[in-house]
Amino acid sequence: MASFKYQDLLIEDGDVVLDAGRNPVLIQDRAVIAQDIKHAIIESNLAVELIAERSPTKKADIRTKLELLIEEDVRLVPGTVRLDEPKEGVIYVFAKTIDFGELALGDVTVEITNA
């Protein structure tokens, strides 16, 4: 059996993801870090503030707050966090983990929708 440093349940749209046998899907290591970052961003409400803000200066301040929030994760290499907002409502996070290399584009994607 494989050994993992981190393991957690996969959460999508606020619910546990189940496989075909109705068992929870497990994620490991880098995916756990990515999911934790995504949930921290959502819980902070900074992504919603970023989308709602129109002032370029205030948007830059919120992006800095987001970067600092993500930098608090001790599993990341300090100074490697970078955000990209290719379109309104979508934020990509790039960072390097200490043990598992780069967090890629698809690992942490926060999408804010009007729900």
PyMOL commands that set and color helices and strands:
alter all, ss='L'
color gray80, all
select helices_A, chain A and resi 30-44+46-52+56-71
alter helices_A, ss='H'
color red, helices_A
select strands_A, chain A and resi 7-9+11-12+15-16+26-28+82-87+90-97+101-103+109-111
alter strands_A, ss='S'
color yellow, strands_A
deselect
rebuild
show_as cartoon
